[in-house]
């Protein structure tokens, strides 16, 4: 049974509704940065659900500027390497991360009409098959590239949150070392 569960409504439409409601009055920049933050948060929840809990209140893997899993990119790679997501989903997350970086680091402003954003969004559409293969999910979102982005990110958010519901947490340490006067060999806890 997974830890850190939060109740979910079934289906990807829910996350599209959340994104649309939260971001309908936001600029393109705010929409992209906040959408990427939601995916980053979902990845953190996914990883923390599977990993053993930290021994203290602060988690040295996730908390702090030098924590190895503090960045969106590191979380994507860890989820991939743990087999939680496949390489296609990881690539799509990296595309969202790069689109976020385009918006966050362009001082003069950035829109969905910028060529770098359009190119990455085209790759994201191709990688996910959305919105082409799920027009029912696309309904109700803004027309054009912003709506496509919201739809794809909403679907990705839903997929990650659903995975949190199904993930099995790790069970205790696999290796324990007991050093006694007679024996200094490690003891391996084997699953039965």
Beta strands, then each sheet from edge to edge (+ up, - down):
strand 1: 175-177
strand 2: 186-188
sheet 1: 1+ 2-
end
